[in-house]
Amino acid sequence: MDKIPVIDMAATGINITRLRVCAGLSVRDLQDIFGFATPQAIYKWQRGIALPTVDNLVILAAVFGTAIDDILVVDRTGIRLNA
């Protein structure tokens, strides 16, 4: 294996936004579901600045009625490993 896949954070953020809108949820709705004091984490996810933790990905998948693989965008061209 000379390359490892990487998560495309910007494309994943776009997916989170699209799935949230398709589910008819506002950022405030997600904030309430997660019990966050502020919506900043959700905005960071949507902008591709940060990724949800694994446990939050599981919750997002359940809320959106989809698989985690449908939330994350993986760049399979990846990064080259030094051999």
N, CA, C and O of each residue as an XYZ file, in Angstrom:
332
protein
N       0.864     -1.178      0.000
C       0.000      0.000      0.000
C       0.900      1.227      0.000
O       1.619      1.475      0.968
N       0.860      1.986     -1.072
C       1.709      3.163     -1.127
C       0.940      4.467     -0.896
O       1.552      5.532     -0.812
N      -0.374      4.400     -0.793
C      -1.197      5.578     -0.504
C      -2.250      5.218      0.531
O      -2.765      4.100      0.553
N      -2.556      6.173      1.379
C      -3.641      5.965      2.338
C      -4.742      6.990      2.041
O      -4.447      8.138      1.709
N      -5.986      6.585      2.159
C      -7.088      7.520      1.889
C      -7.165      8.587      2.980
O      -6.757      8.366      4.120
N      -7.694      9.739      2.603
C      -7.895     10.830      3.555
C      -9.331     11.323      3.445
O      -9.968     11.192      2.400
N      -9.826     11.889      4.529
C     -11.176     12.447      4.529
C     -11.126     13.853      3.958
O     -10.331     14.682      4.399
N     -11.971     14.116      2.983
C     -12.111     15.452      2.406
C     -13.047     16.228      3.331
O     -14.265     16.059      3.285
N     -12.466     17.073      4.163
C     -13.247     17.775      5.184
C     -14.248     18.758      4.579
O     -15.370     18.882      5.070
N     -13.848     19.451      3.523
C     -14.758     20.418      2.900
C     -15.967     19.715      2.287
O     -17.102     20.151      2.478
N     -15.729     18.636      1.556
C     -16.834     17.884      0.936
C     -17.706     17.224      2.001
O     -18.921     17.125      1.833
N     -17.100     16.777      3.084
C     -17.875     16.196      4.182
C     -18.772     17.262      4.803
O     -19.926     16.987      5.135
N     -18.251     18.471      4.960
C     -19.058     19.576      5.492
C     -20.249     19.884      4.607
O     -21.349     20.145      5.093
N     -20.018     19.851      3.299
C     -21.113     20.067      2.347
C     -22.162     18.970      2.504
O     -23.361     19.248      2.468
N     -21.720     17.730      2.677
C     -22.659     16.614      2.895
C     -23.479     16.823      4.160
O     -24.694     16.620      4.157
N     -22.822     17.227      5.238
C     -23.543     17.430      6.503
C     -24.606     18.506      6.319
O     -25.737     18.349      6.779
N     -24.249     19.590      5.654
C     -25.220     20.663      5.412
C     -26.375     20.157      4.561
O     -27.537     20.403      4.882
N     -26.064     19.452      3.480
C     -27.101     18.936      2.570
C     -28.035     17.978      3.302
O     -29.256     18.074      3.174
N     -27.460     17.060      4.065
C     -28.276     16.079      4.788
C     -29.136     16.748      5.857
O     -30.280     16.349      6.078
N     -28.584     17.766      6.519
C     -29.358     18.489      7.531
C     -30.557     19.174      6.893
O     -31.676     19.092      7.400
N     -30.315     19.848      5.779
C     -31.400     20.554      5.083
C     -32.446     19.556      4.572
O     -33.647     19.784      4.717
N     -31.988     18.458      3.978
C     -32.917     17.427      3.474
C     -33.755     16.822      4.592
O     -34.896     16.416      4.374
N     -33.182     16.765      5.790
C     -33.913     16.223      6.944
C     -34.849     17.261      7.546
O     -35.601     16.961      8.474
N     -34.804     18.487      7.018
C     -35.675     19.542      7.530
C     -35.252     20.059      8.893
O     -36.085     20.521      9.673
N     -33.955     19.981      9.183
C     -33.450     20.397     10.488
C     -32.645     21.681     10.374
O     -31.961     21.913      9.377
N     -32.733     22.502     11.396
C     -31.906     23.702     11.469
C     -30.648     23.369     12.263
O     -30.555     22.316     12.895
N     -29.693     24.276     12.219
C     -28.497     24.098     13.045
C     -28.903     24.052     14.519
O     -28.351     23.275     15.297
N     -29.856     24.875     14.889
C     -30.348     24.896     16.278
C     -30.957     23.536     16.657
O     -30.788     23.073     17.785
N     -31.664     22.901     15.714
C     -32.223     21.577     15.981
C     -31.103     20.587     16.308
O     -31.201     19.828     17.272
N     -30.035     20.599     15.495
C     -28.910     19.698     15.764
C     -28.244     20.042     17.089
O     -27.861     19.151     17.848
N     -28.108     21.327     17.365
C     -27.535     21.757     18.628
C     -28.315     21.149     19.794
O     -27.722     20.646     20.748
N     -29.627     21.197     19.713
C     -30.470     20.628     20.765
C     -30.332     19.114     20.843
O     -30.276     18.555     21.938
N     -30.277     18.441     19.692
C     -30.136     16.989     19.673
C     -28.846     16.573     20.364
O     -28.834     15.614     21.136
N     -27.760     17.289     20.089
C     -26.472     16.952     20.682
C     -26.301     17.496     22.088
O     -25.398     17.078     22.813
N     -27.158     18.422     22.476
C     -27.039     19.019     23.804
C     -25.875     19.987     23.914
O     -25.337     20.205     25.000
N     -25.483     20.575     22.771
C     -24.389     21.535     22.767
C     -24.877     22.872     23.317
O     -26.013     23.272     23.063
N     -24.024     23.559     24.068
C     -24.374     24.868     24.604
C     -24.412     25.919     23.497
O     -25.194     26.868     23.562
N     -23.563     25.746     22.480
C     -23.521     26.675     21.348
C     -23.507     25.853     20.059
O     -23.215     24.658     20.093
N     -23.822     26.483     18.920
C     -23.833     25.760     17.649
C     -22.472     25.728     16.948
O     -22.374     25.250     15.818
N     -21.434     26.224     17.596
C     -20.142     26.391     16.931
C     -19.587     25.098     16.346
O     -19.050     25.115     15.238
N     -19.699     23.992     17.045
C     -19.178     22.720     16.529
C     -19.871     22.341     15.223
O     -19.223     21.878     14.284
N     -21.170     22.536     15.165
C     -21.922     22.186     13.956
C     -21.507     23.079     12.795
O     -21.347     22.604     11.671
N     -21.333     24.370     13.062
C     -20.859     25.271     12.007
C     -19.473     24.870     11.525
O     -19.195     24.942     10.328
N     -18.601     24.450     12.429
C     -17.263     24.002     12.038
C     -17.345     22.746     11.175
O     -16.598     22.615     10.206
N     -18.242     21.823     11.515
C     -18.422     20.623     10.688
C     -18.857     21.028      9.290
O     -18.304     20.551      8.299
N     -19.860     21.922      9.210
C     -20.423     22.310      7.923
C     -19.420     23.072      7.058
O     -19.471     22.987      5.831
N     -18.521     23.807      7.680
C     -17.506     24.568      6.935
C     -16.289     23.725      6.585
O     -15.415     24.174      5.843
N     -16.223     22.505      7.114
C     -15.074     21.656      6.841
C     -13.848     22.037      7.648
O     -12.726     21.692      7.277
N     -14.052     22.740      8.741
C     -12.944     23.146      9.614
C     -12.620     22.042     10.604
O     -11.469     21.881     11.010
N     -13.638     21.280     10.992
C     -13.480     20.183     11.953
C     -14.407     19.044     11.539
O     -15.366     19.234     10.792
N     -14.093     17.876     12.041
C     -14.940     16.705     11.795
C     -15.644     16.299     13.080
O     -15.098     16.480     14.168
N     -16.848     15.754     12.967
C     -17.515     15.220     14.153
C     -16.713     14.045     14.703
O     -16.057     13.326     13.949
N     -16.769     13.857     16.008
C     -16.154     12.681     16.610
C     -16.912     11.441     16.151
O     -18.005     11.544     15.594
N     -16.336     10.286     16.383
C     -16.975      9.045     15.943
C     -18.356      8.891     16.569
O     -19.305      8.516     15.881
N     -18.482      9.172     17.856
C     -19.799      9.031     18.491
C     -20.802     10.032     17.914
O     -21.984      9.715     17.780
N     -20.338     11.240     17.570
C     -21.245     12.207     16.949
C     -21.604     11.809     15.519
O     -22.713     12.087     15.063
N     -20.682     11.165     14.808
C     -21.009     10.648     13.472
C     -22.114      9.593     13.548
O     -23.005      9.557     12.699
N     -22.050      8.748     14.556
C     -23.082      7.720     14.740
C     -24.444      8.387     14.961
O     -25.453      7.955     14.404
N     -24.460      9.437     15.773
C     -25.712     10.155     16.029
C     -26.203     10.851     14.757
O     -27.389     10.786     14.431
N     -25.290     11.518     14.038
C     -25.692     12.172     12.787
C     -26.301     11.172     11.811
O     -27.329     11.448     11.192
N     -25.665     10.009     11.674
C     -26.179      8.988     10.755
C     -27.593      8.570     11.166
O     -28.466      8.411     10.314
N     -27.815      8.395     12.460
C     -29.145      8.004     12.937
C     -30.164      9.117     12.689
O     -31.277      8.851     12.235
N     -29.789     10.348     12.983
C     -30.692     11.486     12.803
C     -31.037     11.671     11.327
O     -32.186     11.946     10.983
N     -30.032     11.518     10.451
C     -30.250     11.704      9.023
C     -30.805     10.459      8.346
O     -31.195     10.517      7.180
N     -30.847      9.337      9.055
C     -31.351      8.097      8.473
C     -30.462      7.584      7.360
O     -30.952      7.114      6.333
N     -29.153      7.674      7.560
C     -28.200      7.261      6.545
C     -27.016      6.561      7.194
O     -26.949      6.443      8.417
N     -26.098      6.104      6.381
C     -24.889      5.454      6.889
C     -23.785      6.490      7.067
O     -23.776      7.524      6.399
N     -22.869      6.207      7.962
C     -21.725      7.094      8.160
C     -20.978      7.289      6.847
O     -20.488      8.384      6.571
N     -20.888      6.242      6.037
C     -20.207      6.334      4.740
C     -20.861      7.352      3.809
O     -20.219      7.859      2.890
N     -22.138      7.648      4.047
C     -22.828      8.641      3.230
C     -22.604     10.060      3.749
O     -22.977     11.029      3.088
N     -22.001     10.182      4.918
C     -21.687     11.493      5.492
C     -20.248     11.877      5.146
O     -19.981     12.978      4.665
N     -19.335     10.951      5.401
C     -17.919     11.209      5.145
C     -17.601     11.088      3.663
O     -18.115     10.203      2.981
N     -16.757     11.976      3.173
C     -16.267     11.894      1.800
C     -14.793     11.532      1.884
O     -13.986     12.282      2.433
N     -14.454     10.377      1.334
C     -13.082      9.886      1.403
C     -12.407     10.082      0.057
O     -12.917      9.663     -0.983
N     -11.253     10.725      0.100
C     -10.434     10.909     -1.093
C      -9.532      9.684     -1.201
O      -8.553      9.552     -0.467
N      -9.871      8.804     -2.114
C      -9.138      7.540     -2.236
C      -7.797      7.697     -2.944
O      -6.979      6.777     -2.944
N      -7.570      8.879     -3.557
C      -6.240      9.082     -4.143
C      -5.230      9.277     -3.028
O      -4.037      9.030     -3.204
N      -5.722      9.727     -1.870
C      -4.962      9.752     -0.643
C      -3.642     10.496     -0.670
O      -3.374     11.337     -1.529
N      -2.843     10.146      0.303
C      -1.510     10.714      0.409
C      -0.501      9.602      0.250
O      -0.726      8.474      0.689
N       0.598      9.923     -0.373
C       1.629      8.916     -0.639
C       2.460      8.694      0.618
O       2.881      9.630      1.297
N       2.674      7.417      0.892
C       3.535      7.028      2.002
C       4.969      6.940      1.506
O       5.222      6.491      0.388
N       5.881      7.358      2.319
C       7.299      7.190      1.968
C       7.706      5.764      2.203
O       7.484      5.223      3.287
N       8.294      5.148      1.212
C       8.677      3.739      1.337
C      10.154      3.611      1.647
O      10.661      2.498      1.789
